[in-house]
Amino acid sequence: MEFTVRQIAALINGKVQGNDALPINQLAKIEEGQPGSISFLSNLKYEPYLYTTQASAVIVDGSFEPKKPVAATLIFVENSYSAFTRLLEEYHRQMSFARVGVEQPSYLAENSTVGEQVYRGAFSYIGRNCRIGNNVKIYPHVFIGDNVQIGDNTILHPGVRVLENCVVGSHCTLHPNAVIGSDGFGFAPQPDGTYKTIPQLGNVILEDYVSVGANTTIDCATMGSTIIRRGAKLDNLIQIGHNVEIGANTVIAAQTGISGSTKIGANCTIGGQAGIGGHISIADHTRIGAQSGVGKSIKEPGQAINGTPSQDLKESLKSQVLIRQLPQLEKRISALEKKGIGDQ
């Protein structure tokens, strides 16, 4: 895709110094810029590259004053980093939503409806009684079960599975091989030591602007719904158990596991490989460190916790310092014992 510097400046509310008619067809790091690319300068340690880059245009802060002549066209904005992020978002949107139409072979079952400007990739499957919104992009090998609803402007990348009765909101992104609505881990122990499968009859609801990472699995509820609230972002390789609720704008890093029926509040941050037990509640604005093990409810909002079992972050850091000092403490105690100090 190609734009002019003038069009890009209008998008990011920038002021051009140089040739605003130059064509731009790619984004690049400032040190790797080539003719036809656009870059940005935010961190001044990269300023030397501004004078040598071959990029056609560079976005800079409005307060920036070059120390040497610059060959590239400059676009002055309030905040160059934010402006370039906005440009990345628009580029991603244009690329992601460029495809329209139906590739064959693909399957659409009876009583299902598909909105306008939809893309259906080869080998995609849409079950019965589904409602697919406008501008939805369904990439190859996506499976959509019966009675599924998908809102407008949602992208399902290759290999995504959305199982029966699930609801996916608008402006969602499901990355490759994410599974929405897999069976919850429900087994009832029997007197003879075996386990009997408990049917999982509920569904999963993803509200608007939710992102689900590659190979992340979200189990359906036993009854009712597993719910991922508006704006939540889930990284790759996350396991969400049945009947879990994730609050709005909560961010969860890779390899985290959340056990069934746990309620996580809004605007929480959960580090990678965290393990969260079942049937507990996590208050809003909680920050959970990587590899933490959380086995009880966190009732006070805004806490930062860490460790296994999890504890207050400051207390956890103090404990880590003391643990590192144990070898020295052991030597001091042995020396005192040799001197007879502490003998009864």
N, C-alpha and C positions, 0 to 999 in steps of 0.2 A: 504494500500500500504506500502511496506517496502523497505528501502534503507539502505546502510551501512554508517557509519561515513565517510569512505573514499569517497564515492560518493557525500555526502553532502558537504564535504570540497572542492571537485573539483568544485561543482556548485557555491559556494560562495567565491572561491579563498582563502581558509583558510589553515592554517598549523596545523596539528594534534599533540597533546601531549597526548599520551595514546593509547588505543586500537582502531585502525581505522577499524577493522572488525566488530565492534558491530552493530547489527541490530537496526534500528530506524523505528518505525511505527506510531508515533504520535508526535504532538507538544504540549508543555505545558508551563505554567508559572513556573518560577524557584522554587517557594515555593510549587508548586503542582506536581513537577516532579515525575514520576514513571519509573521503568525499561522499557526500550524500547522507552522512550521519549527523545526529545531534547528541550532545552530551551536556553535562552540567558541572559547575564548580561550586562546592559548598565548603569543604574542608580546605583551608588555605595551604596545607602542606602539599596539595596537588597543584598549586598555582603554577609552578614551572612548566607543567604540561600544557597550560593554556597557550603558551607562546610557541609551542612546537606541534601541537595537535593538528592533524589533518581534517578534523571534523569540520563540516560546513558551518555549523552553528553551535554555540555554547550558551547555556542558561546560567546567569550569574545574579548575585544579590544586587539590589538597587544601589546599595552603598559602596559596592566594589569599584575600585579605581585601578585599572591596569598600570603596571610599572614599565611595561614595554609595549611596542606595537603588537597588535593581535590580528592575525590573518582571518580568523573565523568571524562570522557575523555574531554579534552578541545580543542576547535577549535579557533585558534587565527586569527582574521581578522582585516582589517583596521578600520571598524566601525561595531560594533556588532548589533546595532539597524537596520542599513540598510541591513546588511547581513541576519538578521532574517526576515525582511520584504521581501527580495528577496525569502527566503525559503517559506514564507507564500504564496507568489504569485505563486510559482511553485507548491506547494501542492494544492492550489485552482485550478490551471489550470489542473493538473492531475486528480483531482476529478471531476471537472466540465465537462471535455471532455472525461471521461472514457467511457461513454455510446455510443454504436453504434447499429444501426439496427432499425427495425420498430416493435412497439408493436401494437397489435390489441385489439379493433377496432380503426382504424385511417383512414383518408380520404385524397386522393390526386386526385384533379380534372384533367380533360383533358388539354393537352398542357402545363402542368407545369413540370419543370425539377428540379431534386434534385442532388446535387453534391455527392462526395465521403465522406465516414466516417460520414455520417449524422445520427443523432438519432431523431426518431419521436415517441413521447410518446403516450400512449393510449388516445383515444378521441381527438387527435389533428386533425385539419382541415386545409387543404391547398387548396385555391380556384384555379380558372382557370388562365392560362397564367402567373404563378408565376415562378420566377427564384431563387432557393435556392442554395447558394454556398457550398463549401466544409467545412466539419467539423462543420457544424451548428448543434446546439442542441436545439431541439424543445420539450419541456417538456409537460406532459399531460395537456389537456384542453386548449391548445393554439389555437387561431383562427387566420388564415392568409387569408385575403380577396383576391379577384381577382386582378391580375396585380401587385402583390407585388414583390419587389426585395430585397433579403437579402444577404449580402456579407459573405465572408468566416469567420469562427471562431467566429461566433456570437451566443450568448446564449439567448434563450427565455424561461424564467422560467414559472412555471404553471400559467395558467389563463391569460397570455398576449394576447392582441388583437391588431393586426396590420391590419387596415382596408384598403379598396380598394385603389390601385394606390400608396401606400406609398413606400418609399425607405429606407432601413436600411443598413448602411454600414458594413464594416468588423470590427471584434474585438469589437463589441458592446455587452452590457449586458442590457437586459430588465428584470427587477425584477417582482415578481408576481403581476398580475392584472394591470400592466401598460397598458394604452390604447393609441395607436398611430393612429391618424387620425379621432378622433371623430368629430362630427359637430361643427363648430364654432358657437359662440353665436350671430347669426345674425337675427334680427327681425326688420321689417320696421313698424313704427307706422302709423295707418290709421286714416282718419278723424273721424270715429265713435268711436275711442278710443281702437280699437282692434289692434293686431299686426299680420303682415303677415311674414311668414318664408321666409328668403332669402336663396336660395339653396347654399350650400357650395360645390363647384365643384373642389377645389384644392386638394393638398395632403400634406404630411409631409415628409421631407427628414432629416434623421439622418446620418451625415457623420461618418467616421471611429472613433473608440475608444470612442464612446459616451456611457455613463451609465445613465439609466433611472430608478428611484426608484420605489418601490412598490406603487401601487395605484396612480401614477402620470398620468395625462392626458395631451395630446398634441393635440390641435385641428387642423384639416386640414384648409388650407387657403380657403377663399371665392373663389379666383382665384389665380393661381400661387402656391407657396409653403410656408409652415411654415418650417423654417430651423434651425436645431441644428447643429452647426459647430463642427469640429473635436475636440475630446478630452473633450468636455463639460461634466460635471457631475451634474446630477439632483437628488436630494434627494427624499424621499417619500412624497406623498400627495402634489404635486405641480400642479398648473394649468397654462398651457401655452395657451394663446389665439390664435385665427386665425391670420395668416400672421406675427407672431412674428419671429424675428431672434435672436438667441443666439450665441454669438461669440465663437471662439475657446478657449478651456481651461477655460471657465467660470464655476464657481462652485456656485450652488444655494441650500440653505438649505430648510428643510421641511416647508410645508404649505405656501410657497410663491405663490402669484398670479400675473400673468403678463397679462395685457390686450392686446387686439388685435392691430396688426400693430406696435408694439414697437420694436425697434432695440437695442439690448444690445451688447456692444462691447466685445472684447477679453480679457481674463484674469481678468474678474471681479469676485468679491466675494459678494454674496448676502445672508444676514442672514435670519434666519427663520422667517416666518410670515410677511415678507415684502410684501407690496402692491405697484405695479407699474402700473401707469395709461397707457392709450392707446395713440398711435400715437406720442410717444416721442422717443428720442434717449439717450442712456447711453454710455458715452465715455469709451474707453479701460481703464483697470486697475482701475476701480471705485470700491470702497468698500462701501457697503450699510449695515448699522447696522440692527439687528433684529427688527422687528415690525415697521420699517420705512415706511412712506407713501411718495412715489415719484410721484409727479403730473406734473413735468415739466422736460424738457431735461437737461441733464448734459453734457456740451460741452467740458469741460476741462478734459483731461485724468488724472488719478491718484488721484482723490479726494476721501476723506473719508467723508461720510455723515451719518446723523442719525436723528431720530425723525419724528414726524408727525405734520405738513408737514415737509419734510426732509430739513435739513440745514447742513452747514459745521459742521463736528464732534466736533471741538474745541468750536465753538460757541454754539452748542447744549449742551455740557458738562457745559459750563459757565451758560447757562440758567437754567440747572437743579440745579446747586448750588444755584442760586438766588431764585429759586422757593422754595427750602428747607428752605431758610432763611426768607421767607415771614412772618411766625408767629412772629418771633422775631422783624422784621421790623415793623409789625403792632403794637406790644406792645410799641416800641420806639416812634412811631408817636403818639399813644394815650397819652403817658406820656408827650410828648412835647405839645400836645394840651391842656392838663390839666394845664400846666404851662403858658398857654397863648401864647406860641411861635407859630408863624405862623398865628395868628388871624389877620384879616384885620381891 
